[in-house]
Amino acid sequence: MFFKLLKEALKIKQVRSKILFTIFIVLVFRIGTTITVPGVNAKSLEALNGLSFLNMLSLVSGNALRNFSVFALGVSPYITASIVVQLLQMDILPKFVEWGKQGEVGRRKLNQATRYIALVLAFVQSIGITAGFHTLSSAKLVATPNWQTYLLIGFLLTTGSMIVTWLGEQITDKGYGNGVSMIIFAGIVAAIPGMIKSIYVDYFVNVPSSRITSSIIFVTILIIAVLLIVYFTTFVQQAEYKIPIQYTKIAQGAPSSSYLPLKVNPAGVIPVIFASSITAAPAAIFQFLTATGHNAQWVRVAQSLFATTTASGIVMYALLIILFTFFYTFVQINPEKTAENLQKSGAYIHGVRPGKGTEEYMSKLLRRLATVGSLFLGFISILPILAKDLFGLTDAVALGGTSLLIIIATGIEGMKQLEGYLLKRKYTGFMNTTE
């Protein structure tokens, strides 16, 4: 179905241009991930592959951190800044609340504020990560560790992060799909061959010939499990809850009845990206404190809370996903605005009073949908981590659930965008023939 849809969409010049532009931007990003920051020994990071926060940071950066490239931070600072700005709009900072109600003009001001906050976060995070990895790695990361070198590395990584953010915005404006998701998607897809190779080496090369049969059975079960997860994830991501809508006679030209579709998981995959980004930074800080001799009890407890290799860390990761799912669901669908828009269009939900009654109904319904969505996202995200701990799977599949969620969500969004282009072309062609 996807290939048939893509074939039809490629016949449209506008779609071809958008896809080629997106491929070009992704290629620029992938080239940037191979350019290592000067004065840094990137191979020293190989000794840190077992650290959960390194894997998490690498995932959010689109796997640009592995080479400690100029794009090592990826869109992580921008994601964190977006969370901060959205939180400040919830009656915390009056100016941000005011901008949030100003429509397009306010949105531009909030985007500008997000960029400035991301700039500061990127600089602080770049120096912190560099110092932390230098302390943790046995073969030192930085050749000449002095303040001038750290400032230079901080400047380069901050600049790289801003460039990646700009590339993502270009994809959103002129290309195909959501820019941030496409950047992360490209990094995950690029890492899949290495993941397959790692599984092959661990279960077929580094095992005695007498265990090859059991390895084949195990890998077959693993493939079936992945396919089942893909099917289940795709089903839930596309599932919708349809609310029956009635129109009053005052609404001229409107149908007598319709429905308002809401996704069963309204927040999409964004809460997983948020949780991954938020978990990685504190984990890196506490790992650095431990490595520098700060072995206080509170440091060890905090470190275990943000490490996905511990039970408390897995619970914390799942709780963050649940929290961000509820938060982002109400950011995506505002019950008050939905009720207001329905009333303005002369529509109402069957059996529900317009205005305040509709707002309360929508809030209650969104809480239920967010509960289902959060449990789904949490389950898919932590399942591979639990499987790794229980069955001794390779580190390559520890974050496979998070990666699958991002890949599937981005793929579904891309398919719907292609369908939208085809539908638009169909109606445009119809209008042209009637003129």
Solvent accessible surface area in square Angstrom, and as a share of the most:
residue,aa,sasa,rsa
1,M,172,0.77
2,F,82,0.34
3,F,160,0.67
4,K,150,0.64
5,L,21,0.11
6,L,45,0.23
7,K,134,0.57
8,E,64,0.29
9,A,0,0.00
10,L,67,0.33
11,K,108,0.46
12,I,25,0.13
13,K,153,0.65
14,Q,91,0.41
15,V,1,0.00
16,R,96,0.35
17,S,59,0.38
18,K,35,0.15
19,I,26,0.13
20,L,117,0.58
21,F,59,0.25
22,T,5,0.03
23,I,100,0.51
24,F,118,0.49
25,I,8,0.04
26,V,27,0.16
27,L,101,0.50
28,V,51,0.29
29,F,0,0.00
30,R,65,0.24
31,I,96,0.49
32,G,4,0.04
33,T,1,0.01
34,T,93,0.54
35,I,92,0.47
36,T,50,0.29
37,V,2,0.01
38,P,86,0.54
39,G,45,0.43
40,V,20,0.12
41,N,64,0.33
42,A,22,0.17
43,K,152,0.64
44,S,4,0.03
45,L,5,0.03
46,E,114,0.51
47,A,71,0.55
48,L,13,0.06
49,N,67,0.34
50,G,52,0.50
51,L,39,0.19
52,S,14,0.09
53,F,9,0.04
54,L,1,0.01
55,N,23,0.12
56,M,2,0.01
57,L,7,0.03
58,S,1,0.00
59,L,11,0.05
60,V,3,0.02
61,S,2,0.01
62,G,0,0.00
63,N,30,0.16
64,A,0,0.00
65,L,2,0.01
66,R,90,0.33
67,N,63,0.32
68,F,0,0.00
69,S,0,0.00
70,V,29,0.17
71,F,13,0.05
72,A,2,0.01
73,L,5,0.02
74,G,0,0.00
75,V,0,0.00
76,S,3,0.02
77,P,0,0.00
78,Y,38,0.14
79,I,7,0.04
80,T,29,0.17
81,A,0,0.00
82,S,22,0.14
83,I,4,0.02
84,V,53,0.30
85,V,5,0.03
86,Q,39,0.18
87,L,73,0.36
88,L,40,0.20
89,Q,54,0.24
90,M,108,0.48
91,D,128,0.66
92,I,107,0.54
93,L,71,0.35
94,P,105,0.66
95,K,105,0.45
96,F,20,0.08
97,V,27,0.16
98,E,85,0.38
99,W,45,0.16
100,G,30,0.29
101,K,155,0.66
102,Q,66,0.29
103,G,52,0.50
104,E,87,0.39
105,V,90,0.52
106,G,0,0.00
107,R,124,0.45
108,R,156,0.57
109,K,81,0.34
110,L,18,0.09
111,N,41,0.21
112,Q,78,0.35
113,A,16,0.12
114,T,8,0.04
115,R,85,0.31
116,Y,130,0.49
117,I,44,0.22
118,A,0,0.00
119,L,79,0.39
120,V,96,0.55
121,L,56,0.28
122,A,0,0.00
123,F,74,0.31
124,V,97,0.56
125,Q,31,0.14
126,S,0,0.00
127,I,48,0.24
128,G,44,0.42
129,I,8,0.04
130,T,0,0.00
131,A,26,0.20
132,G,5,0.05
133,F,2,0.01
134,H,23,0.10
135,T,44,0.25
136,L,34,0.17
137,S,1,0.01
138,S,100,0.64
139,A,50,0.39
140,K,108,0.46
141,L,0,0.00
142,V,2,0.01
143,A,81,0.63
144,T,84,0.49
145,P,74,0.46
146,N,65,0.33
147,W,170,0.59
148,Q,96,0.43
149,T,20,0.12
150,Y,40,0.15
151,L,77,0.38
152,L,94,0.47
153,I,1,0.00
154,G,0,0.00
155,F,128,0.53
156,L,44,0.22
157,L,1,0.00
158,T,11,0.06
159,T,55,0.32
160,G,2,0.02
161,S,0,0.00
162,M,47,0.21
163,I,74,0.38
164,V,0,0.00
165,T,9,0.05
166,W,139,0.49
167,L,6,0.03
168,G,2,0.02
169,E,39,0.18
170,Q,23,0.10
171,I,0,0.00
172,T,74,0.43
173,D,102,0.53
174,K,120,0.51
175,G,2,0.02
176,Y,30,0.12
177,G,11,0.11
178,N,57,0.29
179,G,0,0.00
180,V,34,0.19
181,S,8,0.05
182,M,24,0.11
183,I,0,0.00
184,I,1,0.00
185,F,49,0.20
186,A,12,0.10
187,G,0,0.00
188,I,6,0.03
189,V,64,0.37
190,A,49,0.38
191,A,35,0.27
192,I,60,0.30
193,P,87,0.54
194,G,43,0.41
195,M,53,0.23
196,I,108,0.55
197,K,139,0.59
198,S,38,0.24
199,I,24,0.12
200,Y,122,0.47
201,V,45,0.26
202,D,58,0.30
203,Y,33,0.13
204,F,55,0.23
205,V,83,0.48
206,N,104,0.53
207,V,25,0.14
208,P,77,0.48
209,S,100,0.65
210,S,98,0.63
211,R,138,0.50
212,I,54,0.27
213,T,91,0.53
214,S,60,0.39
215,S,7,0.04
216,I,91,0.46
217,I,102,0.52
218,F,64,0.27
219,V,21,0.12
220,T,65,0.38
221,I,105,0.53
222,L,31,0.16
223,I,95,0.48
224,I,92,0.47
225,A,39,0.30
226,V,57,0.33
227,L,111,0.55
228,L,116,0.58
229,I,30,0.15
230,V,47,0.27
231,Y,157,0.60
232,F,87,0.36
233,T,0,0.00
234,T,39,0.23
235,F,130,0.54
236,V,15,0.08
237,Q,13,0.06
238,Q,92,0.41
239,A,25,0.19
240,E,85,0.38
241,Y,94,0.36
242,K,110,0.47
243,I,0,0.00
244,P,76,0.48
245,I,5,0.03
246,Q,52,0.23
247,Y,59,0.23
248,T,54,0.31
249,K,199,0.84
250,I,148,0.75
251,A,24,0.18
252,Q,162,0.72
253,G,87,0.83
254,A,38,0.30
255,P,77,0.49
256,S,91,0.59
257,S,58,0.38
258,S,49,0.32
259,Y,110,0.42
260,L,46,0.23
261,P,63,0.40
262,L,11,0.06
263,K,80,0.34
264,V,31,0.18
265,N,3,0.01
266,P,12,0.07
267,A,3,0.02
268,G,20,0.19
269,V,10,0.06
270,I,43,0.22
271,P,0,0.00
272,V,0,0.00
273,I,5,0.03
274,F,10,0.04
275,A,0,0.00
276,S,1,0.01
277,S,5,0.03
278,I,48,0.24
279,T,3,0.02
280,A,0,0.00
281,A,37,0.29
282,P,30,0.19
283,A,6,0.04
284,A,14,0.11
285,I,101,0.51
286,F,31,0.13
287,Q,35,0.16
288,F,61,0.25
289,L,41,0.20
290,T,40,0.23
291,A,48,0.37
292,T,57,0.33
293,G,52,0.50
294,H,100,0.45
295,N,83,0.43
296,A,45,0.35
297,Q,115,0.51
298,W,157,0.55
299,V,3,0.01
300,R,114,0.42
301,V,70,0.40
302,A,14,0.11
303,Q,39,0.17
304,S,34,0.22
305,L,57,0.29
306,F,38,0.16
307,A,17,0.13
308,T,9,0.05
309,T,75,0.43
310,T,46,0.27
311,A,80,0.62
312,S,43,0.28
313,G,1,0.01
314,I,13,0.07
315,V,85,0.49
316,M,48,0.21
317,Y,0,0.00
318,A,17,0.13
319,L,98,0.49
320,L,23,0.11
321,I,0,0.00
322,I,51,0.26
323,L,112,0.56
324,F,15,0.06
325,T,0,0.00
326,F,63,0.26
327,F,23,0.10
328,Y,28,0.11
329,T,0,0.00
330,F,64,0.27
331,V,60,0.35
332,Q,102,0.45
333,I,33,0.17
334,N,59,0.30
335,P,13,0.08
336,E,106,0.48
337,K,107,0.45
338,T,23,0.13
339,A,5,0.04
340,E,79,0.36
341,N,93,0.47
342,L,23,0.11
343,Q,105,0.47
344,K,155,0.66
345,S,59,0.38
346,G,18,0.17
347,A,4,0.03
348,Y,72,0.27
349,I,3,0.01
350,H,126,0.56
351,G,77,0.74
352,V,29,0.16
353,R,196,0.72
354,P,72,0.46
355,G,20,0.20
356,K,135,0.57
357,G,24,0.23
358,T,4,0.02
359,E,41,0.18
360,E,104,0.47
361,Y,69,0.26
362,M,0,0.00
363,S,21,0.14
364,K,105,0.44
365,L,14,0.07
366,L,0,0.00
367,R,124,0.45
368,R,145,0.53
369,L,13,0.06
370,A,0,0.00
371,T,59,0.35
372,V,75,0.43
373,G,0,0.00
374,S,1,0.01
375,L,110,0.55
376,F,12,0.05
377,L,0,0.00
378,G,5,0.05
379,F,107,0.45
380,I,2,0.01
381,S,0,0.00
382,I,31,0.16
383,L,55,0.27
384,P,17,0.11
385,I,6,0.03
386,L,68,0.34
387,A,21,0.16
388,K,42,0.18
389,D,73,0.38
390,L,135,0.67
391,F,138,0.58
392,G,59,0.57
393,L,16,0.08
394,T,19,0.11
395,D,67,0.35
396,A,29,0.23
397,V,17,0.10
398,A,11,0.09
399,L,20,0.10
400,G,13,0.13
401,G,1,0.01
402,T,0,0.00
403,S,12,0.07
404,L,33,0.17
405,L,0,0.00
406,I,3,0.01
407,I,38,0.19
408,I,16,0.08
409,A,15,0.11
410,T,9,0.05
411,G,33,0.32
412,I,17,0.08
413,E,74,0.33
414,G,7,0.06
415,M,44,0.20
416,K,81,0.34
417,Q,51,0.23
418,L,1,0.00
419,E,71,0.32
420,G,36,0.35
421,Y,31,0.12
422,L,38,0.19
423,L,97,0.48
424,K,126,0.53
425,R,121,0.44
426,K,140,0.59
427,Y,129,0.49
428,T,67,0.39
429,G,32,0.31
430,F,123,0.51
431,M,111,0.50
432,N,90,0.46
433,T,110,0.64
434,T,85,0.49
435,E,169,0.76
